[in-house]
Amino acid sequence: MEQIQTHQRRRQIDVLLSRYAESHQHPVNEIIHCVCVPAIVFSFLGLIWSAHPLAAYAAVMTSLIYYFFLSPRFAAGMLLMSAAMLAVFPLLPQAHIWQIALVVFVVAWIGQFIGHKIEGKKPSFFDDIRFLLIGPLFVLGFLYRRLNLAY
């Protein structure tokens, strides 16, 4: 019973990151995720951008609201990361963004599934779709810990 009460006192972000980490223990899988998760975010935003740039901004704002409720400090980090990604799209040939994004998206997801094959566990989002949004925070958490930043 005490374990349940301790679990309930933890912040939701800590619970989600802990659950996400359960299927991301292998060092190779962690490295793959540190490369592929940002690539997936970038490519996903690129696909949305190619439909309409305002839709990409709306997707970022929607995710930032969710991130803010989980952790304002993570939301700030995601704002910086998203802004950097969105700043790249106007520099690319607009007619080819969807093609570039699609290739990056597919290659990055293949990398993710290779990482999970190495890990021996299925991706977390198969159990809870929210983990598609937690993955970027998991990766950002590595940077925060390295910089000794609280989240």
SVG drawing of the C-alpha trace seen along z (x, -y; Angstrom):
<svg xmlns="http://www.w3.org/2000/svg" viewBox="-3 -30 30 39">
<polyline fill="none" stroke="black" stroke-width="0.4" points="0.0,0.0 2.8,-2.4 4.4,-1.8 1.1,-2.8 0.9,-6.0 4.6,-6.8 3.7,-6.3 0.8,-8.6 2.9,-11.4 5.3,-11.4 4.8,-13.9 3.1,-12.6 6.2,-13.4 8.4,-11.3 6.0,-8.4 5.8,-8.7 9.5,-8.9 10.0,-6.0 7.6,-3.8 9.1,-4.9 12.6,-4.0 11.5,-0.5 11.8,0.4 14.8,-1.8 17.6,-0.3 20.0,1.0 22.8,-1.6 22.6,-1.0 18.8,-1.5 19.3,-4.7 21.8,-6.1 19.5,-5.1 16.6,-7.0 18.8,-10.1 19.3,-10.2 16.0,-8.9 13.5,-10.6 14.6,-14.1 14.7,-13.0 11.1,-11.8 9.9,-15.0 11.7,-17.0 10.3,-14.9 6.8,-14.9 6.9,-18.7 8.2,-18.7 5.3,-16.6 2.9,-18.9 4.8,-22.0 4.5,-20.7 0.7,-20.7 0.7,-24.2 3.3,-26.0 0.6,-27.2 -0.4,-23.6 3.1,-22.9 3.1,-25.8 -0.3,-24.7 1.1,-21.2 4.0,-22.6 1.8,-24.8 -0.6,-21.9 2.3,-19.7 3.8,-22.6 0.6,-23.0 0.7,-19.3 4.4,-19.6 3.8,-22.7 1.4,-20.8 3.9,-17.9 6.9,-20.2 7.3,-23.9 11.1,-23.3 10.7,-20.5 8.2,-22.7 10.9,-25.4 13.4,-22.9 10.9,-21.6 10.0,-25.2 13.7,-25.8 14.1,-22.5 10.8,-23.0 11.7,-26.6 15.1,-25.4 13.4,-22.7 10.8,-25.1 13.5,-27.6 15.0,-25.1 12.0,-24.6 11.9,-28.0 15.5,-27.4 14.7,-24.2 13.2,-24.0 9.5,-24.1 8.5,-21.7 10.8,-19.0 10.2,-19.3 7.6,-16.5 10.0,-14.2 12.9,-14.9 10.6,-14.6 9.2,-11.3 12.6,-9.7 13.8,-10.9 10.6,-9.7 10.9,-6.2 14.6,-5.8 14.2,-7.1 11.4,-4.7 13.4,-1.8 16.1,-2.9 13.7,-2.9 12.4,0.6 16.0,1.8 16.7,0.3 13.7,2.1 14.8,5.4 18.2,4.9 16.4,4.0 14.1,7.0 11.0,5.0 8.2,3.5 8.0,-0.3 6.2,-2.0 3.6,-3.7 2.1,-0.3 0.8,-0.3 0.1,-4.0 -0.1,-6.4 1.1,-9.3 4.6,-7.8 4.8,-9.3 5.0,-12.6 7.1,-11.4 9.9,-10.1 11.2,-13.6 11.2,-14.4 13.1,-11.2 15.8,-12.3 15.7,-15.9 16.1,-14.4 19.5,-13.1 20.6,-16.6 19.1,-18.1 20.9,-15.6 24.2,-16.2 23.8,-20.0 22.6,-19.3 19.3,-21.0 16.2,-20.1 13.0,-19.4"/>
</svg>
